[in-house]
């Protein structure tokens, strides 16, 4: 009986000492020299106080010393990655298997997300840019009439931009600008429906993890922007995809727009923009270089202005995710 009581007493002592020591350790920030010295004192003091615990003292003291060695070693720079470092390593490894599909209306629309496309391509993801229309009405800086000659030039410019961003060869769907809106319901609607089928086929073919497109603002309220964004949204919403798990709408935060009317027309309240992607100066420079490909659309002065503005702005692009609730509500006034 005395033998059992002796072991029970030692067990309680061991448990209490260890708990006390761990509580003290948890209050210490290990990345500061003075706190490392305090940690040594905590461990050493607990180890010495355990020496009266009969034969367990040798094992407990040894355990304390081993713990001290491990903890101090992990405090040395480079010996143990921080949670942030570990997260970056895991993310970088995983990103090489990721696919991004950006879908926009016109060649040059992608400039709104170009630094993000350049960033993820640089990090190893496969990045596909899908351009829905052929740009035949975008005469811009040219003296050309709308038509096939301009279409050929805009396609070359898109290829140039993709090359400068470092992404995959762009996918050109070739639908007419304005998506045959002038042809009325029976010309326009079947035309758009075929575009939606093509987008659906591309999602099945490319199996993107993420899709980027326009939201209902379409940035400038351009009808092609809005209709392409809505078409992508419908394709995404039509079923639960096996691999494609995220649809993001690029947007301008309302807080960035001074004019009240334009803010209502094109801004998105900051609270909705919960995905904010940063990028490097290198990514930004690639985006500007890509933008400079669009010589049919922009003057040299405009390109220089865009480049200056890009260098002055915060290197972040904002997205609103399409969110699916995990619960069902049977009351309009109860948000699931």
Buried (B, 14 or more C-beta within 10 A) or exposed (E): EEEEEEEEEBEEBBEEBBEEBEEBBEEBEEEEEEBBEBBEEBBBEBBEBBEEBEEBBEEBBEBBEEBBEEBBEEBEEEEBEEEEEEEEEEEEEEBEEBBBBBBBBBBBBBBBBBBBBBBBBBBEBBBBBBBBBBBBBBBBBBEBEBEEEBBEBBBBBBBBBBBBBBBBEBBBBBBBBBBBBEBEEEEBBEBBEEBBEBBBEBBEEBEBBBBBBBBBBBBEEBEBBBBBBBBBBEBBEEEEBEEBEBBBBBBBBBEBBEEEEBBEEBBBEBEBBEBEBEBEEEBBBBBBBBBBBBBBBBEEEEBEEBBEEBEEEEBEBBBBBBEEEEEEEEEEEEEE
